[in-house]
Structures are given as C-alpha cells and as structure tokens.
Amino acid sequence: MRRLAVEEIEATLAALPAPLRDRAEILPVTLEHRPNMAQRREGIQSDVLGLFVGAEFADQEEAGLPPQIILFLENIWEQAEEIEELFRKEIHKTYLHELGHYLGLDEDGLTERGLE
C-alpha cells in the first residue's frame, strides 16, 4: 500500500501546475495505517482517510506546528474495497482534498471542486 500511495502522490504532484506544485512539494506527507490514540482523543474519527495539520499556507508565519498531510492507508484501502485502481484514485482525491485545506479551502470550497 505504501508504495502505491507514494507513486500516486508523485503522479498527482507531477500533474499540478508549476506554482501549485512548488508549494505542494515542500509540504510533508506522512503515511499512517490508521489514526493513533492521541488523534482519536482529539476527536479524529477512526475511519478518516486523511488529515491536514498545522497552519494553512497563508498563515505559516503565525504557526506553531509545521504543516503536513497525513494519509491513513488502511482506511483508504478499505474505502477502495481493497481494489488497487480504486485505492490509487482515493489516494489522489484524498491528497488533493488535504492539499486544498493547506491552501485555505474549507469543506464547501472542496466540495465545489469535487474533492469532498
């Protein structure tokens, strides 16, 4: 799963317009199996696919935590019904969703772009 996820993230980055790709390439992506206990205590649902943490791009100067995207591979695999092609599509969509949060989009803005 990890190899497939990395390949899909790299392909997604390569397809982005250059100015956006430049911003996205510096944003770390962490691949986890599922949300850990600390995240769940903070209210993160156990079946969440991805998470953006830290300050949005526009607010980085005021940030405490460095921004990063976390993708939860086991949850995405289950969402994709354990089908590789669907897994890749869900990695792509979830990565773009979390990248959208980094760029300052809220849930409505993401839904308008088909990234709900």
N, CA, C and O atoms as a GROMACS GRO file, in nm:
protein
  464
    1MET      N    1   0.081  -0.119   0.000
    1MET     CA    2   0.000   0.000   0.000
    1MET      C    3   0.086   0.126   0.000
    1MET      O    4   0.057   0.222  -0.071
    2ARG      N    5   0.191   0.124   0.079
    2ARG     CA    6   0.277   0.242   0.090
    2ARG      C    7   0.338   0.278  -0.045
    2ARG      O    8   0.339   0.395  -0.084
    3ARG      N    9   0.388   0.179  -0.117
    3ARG     CA   10   0.448   0.204  -0.249
    3ARG      C   11   0.345   0.262  -0.345
    3ARG      O   12   0.374   0.359  -0.416
    4LEU      N   13   0.226   0.205  -0.347
    4LEU     CA   14   0.120   0.255  -0.434
    4LEU      C   15   0.084   0.399  -0.399
    4LEU      O   16   0.064   0.482  -0.488
    5ALA      N   17   0.076   0.428  -0.270
    5ALA     CA   18   0.041   0.563  -0.226
    5ALA      C   19   0.148   0.664  -0.268
    5ALA      O   20   0.115   0.771  -0.319
    6VAL      N   21   0.274   0.629  -0.248
    6VAL     CA   22   0.384   0.719  -0.287
    6VAL      C   23   0.382   0.743  -0.437
    6VAL      O   24   0.397   0.857  -0.482
    7GLU      N   25   0.363   0.637  -0.514
    7GLU     CA   26   0.356   0.652  -0.660
    7GLU      C   27   0.243   0.746  -0.701
    7GLU      O   28   0.261   0.831  -0.788
    8GLU      N   29   0.128   0.731  -0.639
    8GLU     CA   30   0.012   0.814  -0.675
    8GLU      C   31   0.033   0.959  -0.632
    8GLU      O   32  -0.005   1.050  -0.704
    9ILE      N   33   0.091   0.980  -0.516
    9ILE     CA   34   0.120   1.118  -0.472
    9ILE      C   35   0.219   1.183  -0.567
    9ILE      O   36   0.200   1.299  -0.605
   10GLU      N   37   0.322   1.112  -0.607
   10GLU     CA   38   0.420   1.166  -0.701
   10GLU      C   39   0.356   1.199  -0.835
   10GLU      O   40   0.385   1.303  -0.894
   11ALA      N   41   0.268   1.112  -0.884
   11ALA     CA   42   0.199   1.137  -1.011
   11ALA      C   43   0.106   1.258  -0.999
   11ALA      O   44   0.096   1.338  -1.092
   12THR      N   45   0.039   1.269  -0.886
   12THR     CA   46  -0.051   1.383  -0.863
   12THR      C   47   0.029   1.513  -0.860
   12THR      O   48  -0.011   1.612  -0.921
   13LEU      N   49   0.140   1.512  -0.790
   13LEU     CA   50   0.226   1.631  -0.786
   13LEU      C   51   0.274   1.669  -0.925
   13LEU      O   52   0.273   1.786  -0.962
   14ALA      N   53   0.317   1.572  -1.002
   14ALA     CA   54   0.369   1.598  -1.136
   14ALA      C   55   0.264   1.661  -1.227
   14ALA      O   56   0.298   1.736  -1.318
   15ALA      N   57   0.138   1.632  -1.202
   15ALA     CA   58   0.030   1.684  -1.287
   15ALA      C   59  -0.018   1.823  -1.245
   15ALA      O   60  -0.094   1.886  -1.318
   16LEU      N   61   0.026   1.872  -1.131
   16LEU     CA   62  -0.018   2.003  -1.084
   16LEU      C   63   0.050   2.115  -1.164
   16LEU      O   64   0.163   2.097  -1.211
   17PRO      N   65  -0.016   2.229  -1.179
   17PRO     CA   66   0.050   2.344  -1.240
   17PRO      C   67   0.173   2.383  -1.157
   17PRO      O   68   0.174   2.366  -1.035
   18ALA      N   69   0.275   2.433  -1.223
   18ALA     CA   70   0.404   2.460  -1.158
   18ALA      C   71   0.395   2.541  -1.029
   18ALA      O   72   0.455   2.501  -0.929
   19PRO      N   73   0.322   2.653  -1.024
   19PRO     CA   74   0.320   2.730  -0.898
   19PRO      C   75   0.258   2.650  -0.782
   19PRO      O   76   0.306   2.658  -0.669
   20LEU      N   77   0.156   2.575  -0.810
   20LEU     CA   78   0.093   2.493  -0.706
   20LEU      C   79   0.184   2.376  -0.669
   20LEU      O   80   0.197   2.343  -0.551
   21ARG      N   81   0.246   2.315  -0.768
   21ARG     CA   82   0.337   2.204  -0.743
   21ARG      C   83   0.452   2.248  -0.653
   21ARG      O   84   0.494   2.174  -0.564
   22ASP      N   85   0.504   2.369  -0.677
   22ASP     CA   86   0.615   2.420  -0.595
   22ASP      C   87   0.575   2.428  -0.448
   22ASP      O   88   0.653   2.394  -0.360
   23ARG      N   89   0.452   2.474  -0.422
   23ARG     CA   90   0.403   2.482  -0.283
   23ARG      C   91   0.380   2.343  -0.226
   23ARG      O   92   0.417   2.315  -0.111
   24ALA      N   93   0.320   2.257  -0.307
   24ALA     CA   94   0.284   2.122  -0.259
   24ALA      C   95   0.407   2.036  -0.231
   24ALA      O   96   0.406   1.955  -0.139
   25GLU      N   97   0.512   2.054  -0.309
   25GLU     CA   98   0.631   1.970  -0.292
   25GLU      C   99   0.701   1.991  -0.158
   25GLU      O  100   0.770   1.902  -0.110
   26ILE      N  101   0.684   2.107  -0.099
   26ILE     CA  102   0.750   2.132   0.030
   26ILE      C  103   0.666   2.088   0.149
   26ILE      O  104   0.712   2.091   0.263
   27LEU      N  105   0.541   2.048   0.123
   27LEU     CA  106   0.451   2.005   0.229
   27LEU      C  107   0.472   1.856   0.256
   27LEU      O  108   0.444   1.774   0.168
   28PRO      N  109   0.519   1.819   0.375
   28PRO     CA  110   0.541   1.677   0.404
   28PRO      C  111   0.410   1.597   0.403
   28PRO      O  112   0.305   1.646   0.442
   29VAL      N  113   0.421   1.474   0.357
   29VAL     CA  114   0.309   1.380   0.360
   29VAL      C  115   0.353   1.261   0.444
   29VAL      O  116   0.454   1.196   0.415
   30THR      N  117   0.276   1.233   0.548
   30THR     CA  118   0.302   1.119   0.635
   30THR      C  119   0.199   1.012   0.604
   30THR      O  120   0.080   1.040   0.591
   31LEU      N  121   0.245   0.889   0.591
   31LEU     CA  122   0.157   0.776   0.563
   31LEU      C  123   0.146   0.691   0.689
   31LEU      O  124   0.244   0.635   0.736
   32GLU      N  125   0.026   0.683   0.742
   32GLU     CA  126  -0.002   0.606   0.863
   32GLU      C  127  -0.103   0.497   0.830
   32GLU      O  128  -0.171   0.504   0.728
   33HIS      N  129  -0.112   0.397   0.918
   33HIS     CA  130  -0.212   0.293   0.896
   33HIS      C  131  -0.352   0.344   0.929
   33HIS      O  132  -0.443   0.337   0.847
   34ARG      N  133  -0.367   0.396   1.049
   34ARG     CA  134  -0.495   0.449   1.098
   34ARG      C  135  -0.464   0.561   1.198
   34ARG      O  136  -0.350   0.572   1.245
   35PRO      N  137  -0.563   0.642   1.232
   35PRO     CA  138  -0.538   0.744   1.334
   35PRO      C  139  -0.494   0.679   1.466
   35PRO      O  140  -0.548   0.576   1.507
   36ASN      N  141  -0.397   0.741   1.531
   36ASN     CA  142  -0.349   0.686   1.658
   36ASN      C  143  -0.440   0.730   1.773
   36ASN      O  144  -0.533   0.808   1.753
   37MET      N  145  -0.413   0.679   1.890
   37MET     CA  146  -0.498   0.707   2.006
   37MET      C  147  -0.501   0.857   2.040
   37MET      O  148  -0.607   0.910   2.076
   38ALA      N  149  -0.389   0.924   2.030
   38ALA     CA  150  -0.386   1.067   2.059
   38ALA      C  151  -0.475   1.144   1.963
   38ALA      O  152  -0.548   1.234   2.004
   39GLN      N  153  -0.469   1.110   1.836
   39GLN     CA  154  -0.556   1.176   1.738
   39GLN      C  155  -0.702   1.146   1.766
   39GLN      O  156  -0.787   1.235   1.753
   40ARG      N  157  -0.731   1.024   1.803
   40ARG     CA  158  -0.870   0.988   1.832
   40ARG      C  159  -0.920   1.061   1.957
   40ARG      O  160  -1.036   1.101   1.963
   41ARG      N  161  -0.834   1.078   2.057
   41ARG     CA  162  -0.872   1.154   2.177
   41ARG      C  163  -0.902   1.300   2.142
   41ARG      O  164  -0.982   1.365   2.208
   42GLU      N  165  -0.837   1.351   2.038
   42GLU     CA  166  -0.859   1.488   1.993
   42GLU      C  167  -0.984   1.500   1.905
   42GLU      O  168  -1.017   1.610   1.859
   43GLY      N  169  -1.054   1.390   1.882
   43GLY     CA  170  -1.178   1.394   1.807
   43GLY      C  171  -1.170   1.348   1.663
   43GLY      O  172  -1.268   1.356   1.590
   44ILE      N  173  -1.054   1.299   1.621
   44ILE     CA  174  -1.039   1.247   1.485
   44ILE      C  175  -1.108   1.111   1.480
   44ILE      O  176  -1.080   1.023   1.560
   45GLN      N  177  -1.198   1.096   1.385
   45GLN     CA  178  -1.271   0.969   1.370
   45GLN      C  179  -1.176   0.857   1.329
   45GLN      O  180  -1.079   0.881   1.257
   46SER      N  181  -1.202   0.736   1.373
   46SER     CA  182  -1.114   0.623   1.344
   46SER      C  183  -1.112   0.585   1.198
   46SER      O  184  -1.018   0.519   1.152
   47ASP      N  185  -1.215   0.625   1.121
   47ASP     CA  186  -1.222   0.587   0.981
   47ASP      C  187  -1.186   0.700   0.884
   47ASP      O  188  -1.211   0.688   0.764
   48VAL      N  189  -1.130   0.809   0.935
   48VAL     CA  190  -1.093   0.922   0.850
   48VAL      C  191  -0.987   0.878   0.748
   48VAL      O  192  -0.902   0.795   0.779
   49LEU      N  193  -0.993   0.934   0.627
   49LEU     CA  194  -0.900   0.896   0.521
   49LEU      C  195  -0.772   0.980   0.523
   49LEU      O  196  -0.664   0.929   0.496
   50GLY      N  197  -0.786   1.107   0.556
   50GLY     CA  198  -0.670   1.195   0.557
   50GLY      C  199  -0.691   1.309   0.653
   50GLY      O  200  -0.801   1.331   0.704
   51LEU      N  201  -0.584   1.381   0.676
   51LEU     CA  202  -0.588   1.489   0.773
   51LEU      C  203  -0.481   1.591   0.736
   51LEU      O  204  -0.369   1.554   0.701
   52PHE      N  205  -0.517   1.718   0.743
   52PHE     CA  206  -0.419   1.824   0.730
   52PHE      C  207  -0.400   1.883   0.869
   52PHE      O  208  -0.497   1.918   0.935
   53VAL      N  209  -0.277   1.894   0.912
   53VAL     CA  210  -0.246   1.956   1.041
   53VAL      C  211  -0.147   2.069   1.021
   53VAL      O  212  -0.067   2.068   0.927
   54GLY      N  213  -0.152   2.165   1.110
   54GLY     CA  214  -0.063   2.279   1.101
   54GLY      C  215  -0.132   2.399   1.041
   54GLY      O  216  -0.254   2.399   1.022
   55ALA      N  217  -0.053   2.500   1.012
   55ALA     CA  218  -0.107   2.624   0.959
   55ALA      C  219  -0.125   2.616   0.809
   55ALA      O  220  -0.047   2.552   0.738
   56GLU      N  221  -0.230   2.683   0.762
   56GLU     CA  222  -0.250   2.696   0.619
   56GLU      C  223  -0.135   2.775   0.559
   56GLU      O  224  -0.062   2.844   0.630
   57PHE      N  225  -0.119   2.764   0.428
   57PHE     CA  226  -0.009   2.830   0.358
   57PHE      C  227  -0.004   2.980   0.392
   57PHE      O  228   0.104   3.032   0.420
   58ALA      N  229  -0.117   3.047   0.390
   58ALA     CA  230  -0.120   3.192   0.413
   58ALA      C  231  -0.087   3.230   0.557
   58ALA      O  232  -0.050   3.344   0.584
   59ASP      N  233  -0.100   3.136   0.649
   59ASP     CA  234  -0.080   3.165   0.791
   59ASP      C  235   0.046   3.105   0.850
   59ASP      O  236   0.060   3.100   0.972
   60GLN      N  237   0.138   3.060   0.769
   60GLN     CA  238   0.254   2.987   0.821
   60GLN      C  239   0.341   3.067   0.914
   60GLN      O  240   0.405   3.010   1.003
   61GLU      N  241   0.347   3.197   0.898
   61GLU     CA  242   0.432   3.278   0.985
   61GLU      C  243   0.382   3.277   1.129
   61GLU      O  244   0.460   3.300   1.222
   62GLU      N  245   0.253   3.251   1.148
   62GLU     CA  246   0.195   3.251   1.282
   62GLU      C  247   0.185   3.110   1.339
   62GLU      O  248   0.124   3.091   1.444
   63ALA      N  249   0.241   3.013   1.274
   63ALA     CA  250   0.218   2.872   1.305
   63ALA      C  251   0.296   2.824   1.425
   63ALA      O  252   0.405   2.872   1.456
   64GLY      N  253   0.236   2.727   1.492
   64GLY     CA  254   0.304   2.655   1.597
   64GLY      C  255   0.359   2.524   1.540
   64GLY      O  256   0.480   2.501   1.539
   65LEU      N  257   0.269   2.440   1.493
   65LEU     CA  258   0.308   2.313   1.433
   65LEU      C  259   0.340   2.332   1.285
   65LEU      O  260   0.274   2.410   1.217
   66PRO      N  261   0.440   2.262   1.235
   66PRO     CA  262   0.465   2.269   1.091
   66PRO      C  263   0.351   2.197   1.017
   66PRO      O  264   0.300   2.095   1.064
   67PRO      N  265   0.311   2.249   0.902
   67PRO     CA  266   0.202   2.186   0.829
   67PRO      C  267   0.245   2.052   0.770
   67PRO      O  268   0.361   2.032   0.734
   68GLN      N  269   0.148   1.961   0.762
   68GLN     CA  270   0.172   1.833   0.697
   68GLN      C  271   0.038   1.769   0.662
   68GLN      O  272  -0.066   1.802   0.720
   69ILE      N  273   0.043   1.678   0.568
   69ILE     CA  274  -0.072   1.596   0.532
   69ILE      C  275  -0.047   1.457   0.587
   69ILE      O  276   0.064   1.404   0.575
   70ILE      N  277  -0.148   1.399   0.646
   70ILE     CA  278  -0.141   1.260   0.693
   70ILE      C  279  -0.246   1.182   0.617
   70ILE      O  280  -0.364   1.219   0.616
   71LEU      N  281  -0.204   1.074   0.552
   71LEU     CA  282  -0.297   0.984   0.485
   71LEU      C  283  -0.301   0.852   0.561
   71LEU      O  284  -0.197   0.797   0.598
   72PHE      N  285  -0.421   0.802   0.584
   72PHE     CA  286  -0.440   0.679   0.662
   72PHE      C  287  -0.468   0.564   0.566
   72PHE      O  288  -0.581   0.543   0.521
   73LEU      N  289  -0.363   0.489   0.536
   73LEU     CA  290  -0.365   0.391   0.428
   73LEU      C  291  -0.465   0.278   0.448
   73LEU      O  292  -0.532   0.238   0.353
   74GLU      N  293  -0.475   0.225   0.568
   74GLU     CA  294  -0.570   0.115   0.591
   74GLU      C  295  -0.713   0.162   0.566
   74GLU      O  296  -0.793   0.090   0.507
   75ASN      N  297  -0.745   0.283   0.611
   75ASN     CA  298  -0.880   0.336   0.590
   75ASN      C  299  -0.908   0.360   0.442
   75ASN      O  300  -1.017   0.332   0.393
   76ILE      N  301  -0.808   0.411   0.371
   76ILE     CA  302  -0.826   0.434   0.227
   76ILE      C  303  -0.839   0.301   0.154
   76ILE      O  304  -0.921   0.289   0.063
   77TRP      N  305  -0.761   0.201   0.193
   77TRP     CA  306  -0.768   0.068   0.132
   77TRP      C  307  -0.908   0.008   0.150
   77TRP      O  308  -0.964  -0.049   0.057
   78GLU      N  309  -0.962   0.022   0.270
   78GLU     CA  310  -1.097  -0.029   0.296
   78GLU      C  311  -1.201   0.050   0.216
   78GLU      O  312  -1.294  -0.010   0.162
   79GLN      N  313  -1.187   0.181   0.209
   79GLN     CA  314  -1.278   0.265   0.131
   79GLN      C  315  -1.276   0.221  -0.016
   79GLN      O  316  -1.379   0.225  -0.084
   80ALA      N  317  -1.160   0.181  -0.064
   80ALA     CA  318  -1.142   0.139  -0.203
   80ALA      C  319  -1.179  -0.008  -0.224
   80ALA      O  320  -1.155  -0.063  -0.332
   81GLU      N  321  -1.236  -0.069  -0.123
   81GLU     CA  322  -1.278  -0.209  -0.130
   81GLU      C  323  -1.164  -0.303  -0.169
   81GLU      O  324  -1.184  -0.405  -0.235
   82GLU      N  325  -1.043  -0.264  -0.126
   82GLU     CA  326  -0.922  -0.344  -0.148
   82GLU      C  327  -0.893  -0.368  -0.295
   82GLU      O  328  -0.841  -0.472  -0.334
   83ILE      N  329  -0.928  -0.268  -0.378
   83ILE     CA  330  -0.903  -0.274  -0.523
   83ILE      C  331  -0.797  -0.169  -0.555
   83ILE      O  332  -0.816  -0.050  -0.526
   84GLU      N  333  -0.686  -0.212  -0.615
   84GLU     CA  334  -0.572  -0.123  -0.637
   84GLU      C  335  -0.609   0.002  -0.715
   84GLU      O  336  -0.569   0.112  -0.676
   85GLU      N  337  -0.682  -0.011  -0.822
   85GLU     CA  338  -0.718   0.106  -0.904
   85GLU      C  339  -0.800   0.206  -0.823
   85GLU      O  340  -0.777   0.327  -0.832
   86LEU      N  341  -0.895   0.156  -0.745
   86LEU     CA  342  -0.975   0.245  -0.661
   86LEU      C  343  -0.891   0.306  -0.548
   86LEU      O  344  -0.912   0.421  -0.510
   87PHE      N  345  -0.797   0.228  -0.496
   87PHE     CA  346  -0.706   0.279  -0.393
   87PHE      C  347  -0.627   0.399  -0.446
   87PHE      O  348  -0.616   0.502  -0.380
   88ARG      N  349  -0.572   0.383  -0.567
   88ARG     CA  350  -0.495   0.493  -0.627
   88ARG      C  351  -0.583   0.617  -0.645
   88ARG      O  352  -0.540   0.729  -0.617
   89LYS      N  353  -0.705   0.597  -0.693
   89LYS     CA  354  -0.796   0.710  -0.712
   89LYS      C  355  -0.828   0.778  -0.580
   89LYS      O  356  -0.835   0.901  -0.573
   90GLU      N  357  -0.847   0.698  -0.476
   90GLU     CA  358  -0.880   0.756  -0.345
   90GLU      C  359  -0.760   0.827  -0.284
   90GLU      O  360  -0.776   0.928  -0.217
   91ILE      N  361  -0.639   0.776  -0.306
   91ILE     CA  362  -0.518   0.845  -0.261
   91ILE      C  363  -0.511   0.981  -0.330
   91ILE      O  364  -0.487   1.083  -0.266
   92HIS      N  365  -0.531   0.981  -0.461
   92HIS     CA  366  -0.528   1.104  -0.540
   92HIS      C  367  -0.629   1.206  -0.485
   92HIS      O  368  -0.594   1.321  -0.459
   93LYS      N  369  -0.751   1.163  -0.468
   93LYS     CA  370  -0.857   1.252  -0.422
   93LYS      C  371  -0.833   1.300  -0.279
   93LYS      O  372  -0.850   1.419  -0.249
   94THR      N  373  -0.793   1.210  -0.191
   94THR     CA  374  -0.770   1.247  -0.051
   94THR      C  375  -0.651   1.341  -0.039
   94THR      O  376  -0.655   1.438   0.038
   95TYR      N  377  -0.545   1.313  -0.113
   95TYR     CA  378  -0.428   1.402  -0.112
   95TYR      C  379  -0.467   1.543  -0.158
   95TYR      O  380  -0.431   1.641  -0.093
   96LEU      N  381  -0.541   1.553  -0.268
   96LEU     CA  382  -0.584   1.684  -0.318
   96LEU      C  383  -0.677   1.754  -0.218
   96LEU      O  384  -0.671   1.876  -0.201
   97HIS      N  385  -0.762   1.677  -0.152
   97HIS     CA  386  -0.852   1.732  -0.051
   97HIS      C  387  -0.771   1.798   0.061
   97HIS      O  388  -0.797   1.912   0.099
   98GLU      N  389  -0.674   1.725   0.113
   98GLU     CA  390  -0.592   1.778   0.223
   98GLU      C  391  -0.502   1.892   0.176
   98GLU      O  392  -0.478   1.987   0.250
   99LEU      N  393  -0.454   1.884   0.053
   99LEU     CA  394  -0.376   1.994  -0.004
   99LEU      C  395  -0.464   2.119  -0.014
   99LEU      O  396  -0.417   2.231   0.009
  100GLY      N  397  -0.590   2.099  -0.048
  100GLY     CA  398  -0.684   2.211  -0.052
  100GLY      C  399  -0.697   2.280   0.083
  100GLY      O  400  -0.704   2.402   0.090
  101HIS      N  401  -0.702   2.201   0.190
  101HIS     CA  402  -0.705   2.261   0.324
  101HIS      C  403  -0.578   2.344   0.349
  101HIS      O  404  -0.586   2.454   0.404
  102TYR      N  405  -0.464   2.293   0.310
  102TYR     CA  406  -0.339   2.365   0.324
  102TYR      C  407  -0.345   2.500   0.252
  102TYR      O  408  -0.292   2.600   0.299
  103LEU      N  409  -0.411   2.499   0.137
  103LEU     CA  410  -0.421   2.621   0.057
  103LEU      C  411  -0.534   2.713   0.103
  103LEU      O  412  -0.557   2.818   0.044
  104GLY      N  413  -0.606   2.673   0.209
  104GLY     CA  414  -0.706   2.759   0.269
  104GLY      C  415  -0.849   2.730   0.232
  104GLY      O  416  -0.938   2.806   0.270
  105LEU      N  417  -0.876   2.622   0.159
  105LEU     CA  418  -1.014   2.589   0.123
  105LEU      C  419  -1.085   2.523   0.240
  105LEU      O  420  -1.027   2.439   0.309
  106ASP      N  421  -1.210   2.560   0.262
  106ASP     CA  422  -1.291   2.492   0.362
  106ASP      C  423  -1.367   2.377   0.295
  106ASP      O  424  -1.351   2.354   0.175
  107GLU      N  425  -1.448   2.307   0.370
  107GLU     CA  426  -1.520   2.190   0.316
  107GLU      C  427  -1.611   2.229   0.199
  107GLU      O  428  -1.621   2.154   0.102
  108ASP      N  429  -1.677   2.344   0.208
  108ASP     CA  430  -1.762   2.388   0.097
  108ASP      C  431  -1.681   2.411  -0.030
  108ASP      O  432  -1.722   2.370  -0.139
  109GLY      N  433  -1.567   2.477  -0.015
  109GLY     CA  434  -1.479   2.502  -0.130
  109GLY      C  435  -1.428   2.372  -0.192
  109GLY      O  436  -1.416   2.361  -0.314
  110LEU      N  437  -1.399   2.276  -0.108
  110LEU     CA  438  -1.351   2.147  -0.158
  110LEU      C  439  -1.464   2.072  -0.229
  110LEU      O  440  -1.442   2.010  -0.332
  111THR      N  441  -1.585   2.078  -0.173
  111THR     CA  442  -1.700   2.013  -0.235
  111THR      C  443  -1.727   2.074  -0.373
  111THR      O  444  -1.756   2.002  -0.468
  112GLU      N  445  -1.718   2.206  -0.383
  112GLU     CA  446  -1.738   2.273  -0.511
  112GLU      C  447  -1.639   2.225  -0.616
  112GLU      O  448  -1.668   2.229  -0.736
  113ARG      N  449  -1.523   2.180  -0.573
  113ARG     CA  450  -1.419   2.132  -0.665
  113ARG      C  451  -1.420   1.979  -0.681
  113ARG      O  452  -1.329   1.922  -0.742
  114GLY      N  453  -1.522   1.916  -0.626
  114GLY     CA  454  -1.532   1.771  -0.638
  114GLY      C  455  -1.439   1.694  -0.548
  114GLY      O  456  -1.408   1.578  -0.576
  115LEU      N  457  -1.393   1.756  -0.441
  115LEU     CA  458  -1.296   1.694  -0.351
  115LEU      C  459  -1.353   1.672  -0.212
  115LEU      O  460  -1.284   1.687  -0.112
  116GLU      N  461  -1.482   1.636  -0.206
  116GLU     CA  462  -1.546   1.613  -0.076
  116GLU      C  463  -1.495   1.486  -0.014
  116GLU      O  464  -1.537   1.450   0.096
   0.00000   0.00000   0.00000
